[in-house]
């Protein structure tokens, strides 16, 4: 399990869980793997590890949970033990609980993430959204945490601005770059706001590193984006099915049961994915 394909330990708005195979099919062979916007880390957890792996995100609370899962999984499990996925507890940990240390911060974050609508942790839109039929039950959280901890062993975790991460990436590394959407109300979902200026700064950072790094960048399909990335090797349109596996939206009083949607994005690559397709033996998903 230390290097097998597993699910992310988190629920994460905008995560790439349902696009994992599509993305991994376009990843070339590499020895150094970096995610400047780790988020829920669905691709890292789905693919096989390589000699050097770096997960970075500017959200300090998220990276604190990553570190606790990697280094102190049993302490996190002990904190969560006996806590049912109830609306009353969601209210308590969101509004009243005052964590005294990094471990309690991680436990609070993980608990709310697992039982909130779409895993949204922005306090203004963090609503209870758990159902036994469609959510991971609390009794399965320890196994989820232990598996993730094994996968995270030896992984470098950081909490830096993406520009610093990319500029200091070793030559020849592969980057999976999954920023917030270009045209979206992403401030409703994330605790770290990504401005239009940040999107252009990302473009400039990738451009100046394009000859020494390979990257796969995922974005919403936008004419403006296609224009500012007209220098890349490939822009590929992709579509996939995904479900809303939650049962209720406490804000709007709406119940949902596995509603199906289409994910439509573009993959932006600075390499020819057909010529540099990854080895089936080394990167096969669900091997």
C-alpha positions in Angstrom: 0.0 0.0 0.0 3.0 2.4 0.5 3.1 2.9 -3.3 -0.2 1.6 -4.6 -3.1 3.6 -5.9 -5.4 4.9 -3.1 -8.0 7.6 -2.7 -7.1 11.0 -1.3 -7.8 11.2 2.5 -9.8 14.4 1.8 -12.9 15.7 0.2 -11.8 18.6 -2.0 -13.8 21.1 -4.1 -12.4 21.1 -7.6 -10.4 17.9 -7.0 -9.5 15.6 -9.9 -10.8 12.3 -8.4 -13.0 11.5 -11.5 -10.3 12.6 -14.0 -7.5 10.6 -12.5 -7.1 8.1 -15.3 -7.4 10.7 -18.0 -4.6 12.8 -16.4 -2.3 9.9 -15.5 -2.5 8.7 -19.1 -0.8 11.9 -20.2 2.0 11.9 -17.6 5.4 11.1 -19.0 8.2 9.1 -17.2 9.8 11.2 -14.5 11.9 10.9 -11.3 10.8 14.1 -9.6 7.1 14.8 -9.2 5.8 18.1 -7.9 2.3 19.6 -7.2 2.5 23.4 -6.6 -1.3 23.4 -5.8 -1.7 20.1 -4.0 -5.2 20.5 -2.7 -6.7 17.1 -2.1 -3.8 15.4 -3.9 -5.9 13.0 -5.9 -3.3 12.5 -8.7 -0.4 12.0 -6.2 -2.4 9.4 -4.3 -3.5 7.6 -7.5 -0.1 7.4 -9.3 3.0 5.6 -8.2 5.6 7.5 -6.2 8.9 8.3 -7.8 12.3 8.9 -6.1 11.4 12.6 -5.2 7.9 13.8 -4.5 6.9 17.3 -3.4 3.4 18.5 -2.4 2.9 22.2 -1.8 -0.1 24.3 -1.0 -0.4 27.9 0.3 -3.2 26.8 2.6 -1.4 26.3 5.9 -4.2 24.5 7.6 -4.4 21.9 4.8 -0.6 21.3 4.9 -0.7 21.0 8.7 -3.2 18.1 8.2 -0.9 16.5 5.5 2.0 16.7 8.0 0.0 15.1 10.8 -1.2 12.3 8.6 2.3 11.7 7.4 4.0 11.9 10.8 1.4 11.2 13.5 -1.5 9.2 12.0 -2.3 7.4 15.3 -2.6 10.7 17.2 -5.0 12.0 14.6 -7.0 8.8 14.7 -7.2 9.0 18.5 -8.5 12.6 18.3 -11.2 11.5 15.9 -12.2 8.3 17.8 -15.8 8.2 18.9 -16.9 11.3 17.1 -20.0 10.6 15.0 -20.7 12.5 11.7 -23.6 14.6 13.2 -24.8 18.0 12.3 -24.5 19.1 15.9 -20.9 18.2 16.1 -20.3 19.9 12.7 -21.7 23.1 14.3 -19.5 22.7 17.4 -16.2 22.1 15.6 -16.9 24.9 13.0 -18.1 27.6 15.5 -17.2 26.8 19.0 -14.2 24.4 19.3 -10.9 26.3 20.0 -7.9 24.1 19.1 -5.0 24.4 21.5 -2.2 22.9 19.3 -1.4 21.7 15.7 -2.8 18.3 16.4 -6.2 19.6 17.5 -6.2 22.0 14.5 -5.6 19.0 12.2 -8.3 16.9 13.9 -10.8 19.7 13.6 -10.0 20.3 10.0 -10.1 16.6 9.0 -13.4 16.1 10.9 -15.1 19.1 9.2 -13.7 18.2 5.8 -15.1 14.7 5.9 -18.6 15.7 6.8 -19.0 19.1 5.0 -20.7 19.7 1.8 -18.2 18.9 -1.0 -15.4 19.2 1.6 -15.6 23.0 1.3 -13.6 24.6 4.2 -14.2 28.2 3.5 -16.0 29.1 6.7 -18.7 31.1 4.9 -19.7 28.1 2.8 -18.8 25.2 5.1 -22.1 23.4 5.6 -22.9 20.0 6.9 -23.2 17.5 4.1 -22.9 13.9 5.2 -24.9 10.8 4.5 -24.2 7.2 5.4 -24.9 6.0 1.9 -22.8 8.4 0.0 -20.0 9.5 2.4 -17.1 7.7 4.0 -18.2 6.6 7.5 -16.3 7.5 10.5 -15.4 3.9 11.3 -13.5 3.9 8.0 -11.5 7.0 8.6 -8.6 5.3 10.5 -7.9 3.0 7.5 -8.1 6.0 5.2 -5.6 7.9 7.3 -3.2 5.0 7.7 -3.1 4.3 4.0 -2.5 8.0 3.2 0.3 8.1 5.9 2.1 5.2 4.2 1.9 6.9 0.8 3.2 10.2 2.3 6.3 8.7 3.8 9.4 10.4 2.3 7.3 13.0 0.6 8.4 16.6 1.0 5.6 18.9 2.2 5.7 22.7 1.9 3.5 25.8 2.2 4.9 28.3 -0.2 3.9 30.5 -3.1 3.7 28.6 -6.3 6.3 30.8 -8.0 9.0 30.0 -5.5 8.2 26.3 -5.8 8.3 26.2 -9.6 11.4 28.4 -9.9 13.3 26.2 -7.5 12.2 22.9 -9.0 15.1 20.6 -10.1 15.8 20.5 -13.8 13.9 17.7 -15.6 11.1 17.5 -13.0 7.5 16.9 -13.9 4.8 19.2 -12.5 1.1 18.5 -12.2 -0.3 22.0 -11.9 -4.0 22.3 -10.9 -4.8 26.0 -9.9 -8.2 27.3 -9.2 -10.3 27.9 -12.3 -9.6 31.0 -14.4 -13.3 31.9 -14.7 -15.0 30.8 -11.4 -16.2 32.1 -8.1 -13.3 30.2 -6.4 -13.3 32.5 -3.4 -16.5 30.7 -2.3 -14.6 27.4 -2.0 -11.0 28.1 -1.0 -9.4 29.8 1.9 -6.5 31.2 -0.2 -7.8 33.6 -2.9 -6.2 33.3 -6.4 -6.6 36.5 -8.4 -6.5 37.2 -12.1 -3.0 38.6 -11.6 -2.0 35.3 -10.0 -3.2 33.4 -13.1 -1.0 35.6 -15.3 1.9 35.2 -12.8 1.5 31.5 -13.1 1.7 31.7 -16.9 4.8 33.8 -16.7 6.4 31.4 -14.2 5.8 28.4 -16.4 7.0 30.2 -19.5 10.4 31.1 -18.1 10.8 27.5 -16.9 9.4 25.7 -19.9 12.7 24.5 -21.4 13.9 22.8 -18.2 10.6 21.4 -16.8 7.7 19.4 -18.1 4.2 20.3 -16.8 0.6 19.3 -17.3 -1.7 22.2 -16.4 -5.4 21.7 -15.9 -7.8 24.6 -16.4 -11.4 25.5 -17.4 -11.8 25.9 -21.1 -11.3 29.6 -21.9 -10.4 31.6 -25.0 -8.3 33.9 -22.9 -6.4 31.0 -21.4 -5.8 29.5 -24.9 -4.4 32.8 -25.9 -1.9 33.2 -23.1 -0.8 29.6 -23.5 -0.4 29.7 -27.2 3.3 28.8 -26.8 2.7 25.3 -25.4 3.0 22.0 -27.2 -0.5 20.7 -26.7 -3.9 21.9 -25.5 -6.3 19.0 -25.2 -10.0 19.2 -24.4 -11.2 16.6 -21.9 -14.6 15.6 -20.5 -15.6 13.2 -17.8 -18.5 12.2 -15.7 -18.7 12.9 -12.0 -21.3 12.6 -9.2 -22.3 14.7 -6.3 -22.1 12.0 -3.6 -23.6 14.1 -0.8 -27.1 14.0 0.6 -27.9 17.5 1.7 -27.1 21.2 1.4 -27.9 22.7 4.8 -27.9 26.2 3.4 -30.4 25.6 0.7 -32.3 22.7 2.2 -31.7 20.6 -0.9 -31.2 16.8 -0.9 -29.1 15.2 -3.5 -28.5 11.6 -4.3 -25.6 10.9 -6.7 -26.4 13.6 -9.2 -24.3 13.2 -12.4 -22.4 16.1 -14.0 -19.9 16.6 -16.8 -16.4 17.8 -16.0 -15.0 19.8 -19.0 -11.5 21.1 -18.9 -8.4 21.6 -21.0 -5.0 19.9 -20.4 -2.1 22.3 -21.2 1.2 20.5 -21.8 4.6 21.7 -22.8 5.6 18.3 -24.2 4.2 15.8 -26.8 2.2 13.3 -24.7 2.1 10.8 -27.5 5.9 10.6 -27.8 6.6 10.8 -24.1 3.7 8.6 -22.8 4.5 7.0 -19.5 5.6 3.4 -19.1 2.6 1.1 -18.3 4.7 -0.9 -15.9 5.8 2.1 -13.9 2.7 4.3 -13.8 -0.2 2.1 -14.4 -3.2 3.2 -12.4 -4.7 0.6 -10.1 -1.9 -1.8 -10.8 
